[in-house]
Amino acid sequence: MAGSGESPPILSGWDAGRAYARLVLDPIHNAFRLHGELGPVFAIDPPFTNGKKGRRGVLVARQDLAEHVLDHPEAFLTVGLSLVRGPKGSAQRRLRDGLIRMNGPQQAVFRRSYAPGLTKTRVGAHAQEMSEVAAAEIAAWPTHSAFDGLTALKHIVRRAAASLLFNAGSDDDALRLAGLVERHSALQYSLFPLVAPIAFPGLPYDRLLRHAERTEQALMDWIGKNHQAQDGDDMVSRICALRDEGGSPLCPSAQAAQLWTLYGASFETTSTALSWAVMHLAWNPEAARRLLRELSRDGEQTPFLDAVVDETLRMSPPVVYQVRRTAADCELGGVPLNQGDRIFLSAAVMNRDPAIYSEPNTFAPERWLTMETNAFRPLAFSAGPRRCLGVNFARAVIKSTLAALWPALLVKVKPAAEIGVRIAITQEPRILPLIVSHQNGKFVGASFTGAAARQMSHAVH
């Protein structure tokens, strides 16, 4: 796809090293800065690769180029969720081979198998169940004292995923499995296994490999325990009904890789987005007040609730980069690419493009009452033929939880809390100390600090 005008910058040597270092240290804040300095498209040739092909990274913050990339999955391949490959034959390597990393005809077959269980109608049929899960969890929250809101919100989403998608009800094993999957994700995204993949006992890489083995075994055990008839409607039954390219049932480790992706993605992205929604509402008392008013009048069907979800996804997309790999030599936005080069679509930057969004650094849910949404506006669950299958589930759980929470409790973030941001599969707050009390409509803007605060209204990147 040809670009226009002056060729985009291509960084190499020390300039590339500095850019990489900035992105590793703060991939969100520094993405805004680098795009501001270098433009909506720029490339980085990693230092110390001796000019090897297939190593270039291109950062893109132009919606037309993002549409081109995501609409052509045969030319721009997905790369999966894990950054650490793992040794040949290891559980770590096998767990990477779930649906997201798959490309080609087989992944299309697998997507078609999963899709009926994730339609808007199918998910909507469980609206009452989702509301009951959220209400039961919220009723047990302590009042008038700070507690770990991040864990509390994750617990709601894990229970909803286990019950609605995997027919596991309130199975404690499902919640423990979610903890293993989340820990596995966190270990993969820590720095040391990436820069020092040495399987020496006690080192981070070795701990990751051992945890991958435990996670894989737990996934296989859970599939064996929960597998029902192959014509069941839950996602475990759909996994067990899949066939490999030779027509045989998937082996247990391949089934585990599918479950790792589906179960992990179901609660990881959703709970992250839900946490950001609570923070944005706590920061913006006018939006919080309007949400309470409209929920009290119209319930979960109020359009303003959808608008709050859309604005949260715009301001703080759970996945800040959509990453693709070139299938062949090509060109994108004026940058020549070799097979294997990586494309990083800067969702967080595109979602604040002033050419598309007026007052892009302001949390203004009301914009979505008149502005049309699509997969790219806001860009949060990818787009095109490989758009996230769980988007309906994620939106439904976020809406059900906010609809249960907001009329019941006045939610505050602990004053002056320093809230950092952890980047793994998603970007999530490192902590979320909440204080709740009976809802009285007296909203006061939050005053937390840290990297999370830079994503709030009027923050300057």
N, C-alpha and C positions, 0 to 999 in steps of 0.2 A: 504494500500500500504506500504510495508515494506521499511524501510530505510536501510542504510548501515553504518558500522563503529561505532564510538563512539556515544552514545545517546546524543541528543541535550540537552542544558541546559533548566531547568524548574525553573523559578524564583518564589519565594514565599516570604511572609513577607515583610520586609523593602526593600529587593532587588526588589521585584515586585512593591512596591509602588513608588520607585525611578524611575523605568523604565516607569511606567504609567505616572508619572509626566513629565518626559522628552518628552514622545510622545505627551502629551497634549500641552505642551508649544511649541514644534516645531516638528510636526509629520513627516516632511520630513528630515530635517537636522539630527535629532536624530535617525531616522530610519537607516540612513547610519552609524551613529556612533555605534548604538547597534548591527547591523548586523556585523560591523567590529569587535566588541568586542566578540560577542557571536556566530557568525557563520550564515550561510544562513537560519537556522531553529532554533527557540527558542520559548519557551512557557512562559506565564505569568499567574500565578494563582492570581487573584485579592485579595488584603488584605481585611479583615473585612467581608468575606463571610462565615466564619466558615466551610470551606471545602465543600460547596455545589457543587453538580455536575452541569455541564452545564454552568460554569462560566469561564472556561479556555480560554485564547486567544493565538493563535499560529501565529507567524509572519513568513512568508515564502518568501524567495528570491531565490528559485531554480526553474528554468523553467520547469523541468520534473515534479515537484510536482504541480506547477501551472496548467500544462496541465492536470494532473490527476484530480485535483479538478474541473476545468472548463469544462472538457469533461464528467463529471458525475453529472449533476444537480439533479438527483434523490437521490444521496447520500449527496450532499453538496448544501444546499438550499440557495436561495437568501434571503436577509434580508430587502430589501427595502432601501429607501433613507433617511427616517426620523429617527433621534435618539430619539425623544421625542414621547412617545406613546400617551399621552393625555387620559383624563377620558373616561370611557365607554360611548358610545353614542355621543361623541363630534365630531365636524367637523375635529378636528386635527386627531383623530383616523381614521375617514373615509377617509380622504385624503391620508393617508399612504397606503391604499389598492389598489394602482394602479398596473400597469402591472409588474413593477420591483419586487414588494414584492410578487407577486403571484407565486405559485409553483404548479406542478401537471398538469393534463390533460387540465384544463380550460385555463391556461396561454398559453399552446401550441396552443389551438384553437384561442385565441385572437391574438397571434403572427402571425398566418397564415392569419388572417383577415387584419392585418395592413401591412404585408410584401409587397403586390403588389404595394402599394403606395409609397414604399421607395426603390424600386430596383434601380440599377445603371442606367438602361435605362430610367426609369420613371423620376428620378431626372435629368439625363442628358438632357432630352427633354426641361427642363426649363433653360438651361445654359444661353441663351440670356437674359432671364428675370432676372436671378440672377446678371448678369453683369450690366444690366441697373439699378437695385436697388443699387448696390455698387457704380457705377459711379455717380448716382444722389446724394447720401449721401456725397461722398467724395468731390464733387464739391462745397458743402456748407461749408466745413471746413474752419476756419479762417487760414490765412497764417501769418508767421513771429511772431506769439505770442503764448504762451503756452495755451493749452486747454485740456479739459478732454478727452483724447483719449479712455479710457476704456468705457465711456458712448457712445462715437461716434461709436466705433466698435460694441458695443452691439446693437445699434440702427439698424445698417445694418443687423445683424443676426436676430433680432426680425422681421424686415420687411420681410426678405426673408422667415422666417418660417411661418409668417401669410399668406403671399401670396402663397407660393409654396405648403405648406402642408395643410393649412386650408381654402384656397380659400377666404381669407379675404382681399386681396388687401392691400391697405394702410389704412385700418380701424383703426382709432385712438383708438377705444375700445380694439382692439387686443393688441396694444402697452401698454395701461394702464393695461390690464390684465397681460401682461408679467411682468410689474412692481410689481403687487401684488404677483405674484408667486415667483418672485425673493426675495421680502421682506420676504415672508413666509419662504423660504429656509434659509435666513440669520438668522431669529429669532430662527429657530429650532437648528441651529448650534452654537448659542451663549452659553456660559458656564452656565449662571445662570438658565435657564429653565431645564438644565440637572441635576444640583446638587441640585436645590431647586424648585421642581415642586409643588409650592404652589399657588393656584388660589386665591390670595388675590388681590383686586383691586390695580393697579399701579405697581405690581411686574412683572418682565419679563415673567414669565410663564403665568400669566393672560393676558398679552398683546399678547402673542403668540396664546392663545386660541381664543381670540377675533379676531385677524387678520385671523386665520384659518376660522372662521365663515364668515367673509367678503369675503375671497378668494373663499370659496366653493360657496357662493351665486353668486358671479360674474362669476364663471365658469359655473354654471347652467344657468344663464341668457344668457351668450354668446352662449352656446350650443343651447338654445331655439331660439335665434335670427338667428343663422347661419345654423341651420339644414335644409337641403334641402331634396331631395328624398333619400331614403335609398340605392339607387343604385348609388349614387354620388361617385366621385373618391377622394374627400378630406377626411381628417382624421376625421372631425366631423361626416360626414355621416357614416364612418366606425364604429365609436364609437356607434352611434345611431342604427346601424344594429346588434350590439352584443346581445347575449342572455345569460341569467344566466343559472345555472345548471338545472333549472326547465323548460327552454325553453321560459321564458318570457323576454321581453326587460329589460335592466338594468334600475334600478331606477335612478332618476336624480342625487342623491349623488354619486352613483357608476359610472355614466357617468362622473361626475365632477372629480372623483379620476383618471379615465383613462386620461382625458384631462390634469389634473395637471401633470401627469408623462410625457405624450407625448409632450406637449407644452413646459413645463419647461426643459426637457432633450434636446429638439431640439435646444434651443438657449443658454442654460447654458454651456454645454460642448463645443459647437462650438465657442461661443464668447470668452471663456477662452483660447481655443487653438489658436484662431486668435490673441489674445493679446500677448501670448507668442511668436508666430511667428514673430510679429513686433519687440518685444524686442530682440529676438535672432538675427534677421537681423540687427537691429540697433547696436548691440554689435559687430557684425562680418562684417566689411566692405567688405572683399573679397567675402563673400557669397552674400552680398547685391549687389555688383557690378556685379557678375556673373548672378544673377537672372535678373537684369535689361537688361543685354546684351542678355540673352537667350529669355526673354519675347519679347524684341524688334525684335528679329529674327524669333521666332517660335510661339509667342503668348502663349495662355493658354495651348497649347498642348505640350509645352516643358517638357521633363522628369525631368528637374531640378526643376520645380515647385512642382511636386509630391515629389521629394527628400527633398525639404525644409519642406514640410508638415510632411513627415515621421520623419525627424530629429528633428523637433520641438516636435512631439509627443513622441519621444524617450527621449529627454532631459528634457522635462517638461510635462509629461502626465497629462491631465486635472484631471483625477481621480487617485489619488496616491495609493489608496488601493482598491483592489477588495475583498469584504467581503462576506463570506459564512458561513452558520450554518450547523453543522453536523445533519443529519437526524437520525442517530443511533450511538451507540458506535462503534468506529473504531480506526485506527492508521494511522498516516500520518508522513512520514519521521522520524520514530523512536519515535514519541510522541503519547502516548495513549490519546484518546479523548472520552469524554462522549457525549451522545446526547445533542445537544444544545450548545456545545462549538463553539467558533467563530474562523474562519481562516482568517487572513489578508494577502493577497498576495501583497507583497511590490513591486508594479509596478515600482515606481521610482528607486528603488535599482536594480531590475532585468534589467531595461533598460540601466544600466551602468555597466553591468557585463563585466569585462575585458576578461573573457574567451570567450565571444561572440563578443564584439565590441572592435576593436583596438582604442586606445586613447579615452576611453569612456567619458572623460570629455571635449572633443573637439566637437564643433558644426561643423560637416563635412557632409553636405547634399550629397556630391559626393559619400559617401560610399554606398548610396542606388541605385546608377547607376549600380552597379555590385553585390550588396548584395541582396539576395532574401528577400522579405517581406512576412510575414504571420500574423495571428491574435496575435501571441505571440512576434513577432519581428517587430516593437515595441509593447509592451502590452499597449494599450491605451483605446480601446473600449470593453474590456473584450474579451472572446473567447468561443469557443464551441457552443453548442446548444442555449445558452442564450446570445450570442454576441449582442451588442447594435444594434437595428434595424436601428438607424439613422446614421450609419457610412458613408453611401454614401452621405447623405445630408450634413453632417458635412464637409467632405472632399471637396465637390463641392462648398460650400459657402466660405470656407477658400481660395480655389484656385481662385474662381471668384473675391473675394475681393482683394487678393494680385495682381492678374493680372490687375485689374483696378487701384489699388493704386500705385504700384511701378513705372510704366512708367510715371505717371502723377506728382507725388510729391516726393520730397526728405524728408524723414521722420527721425526726430531726437527725442530722448528722452531728456527732459530738463536736462542739465548738472548738475551733483551732486545731482539729485533727490534721495531721500530715498524711495525705493519702497518695502513695506512689502508684505506679502503673507497672504491672508485670506483663510482658509480651511472651506468650507461648503460642498455642494455636490461635488464641484470641488475645485481645488486650483486656485485662481485668484489673480492677483496683486491688492493691496488695492487702488492704484492710478496708473495712467499712463499718466503723463503730456507730451504731444507731441507738437512738433514745426515742422510745415511743410512749405515748400517753393517749387517753381517750380523745377522740377527734372533737375539737371545738372550733375549727375553722380559723384559728389564729396562727397563720403561717408567717414565719420570719425567715428571711433568706439565710442560707447556710454560710459558714465562714471557714471552711476547711482550706488547707493549703496543699502544696505538693504538685506532682505532675498531673494528677487528676483535675486539679483546679484550673490548669491551663486549657482544659477542654470545655470549661463552662462558659456561659454567656459573657461576651465582650472581652474574653481573654485575647491577648495579642501574642501571636506565635513568632 
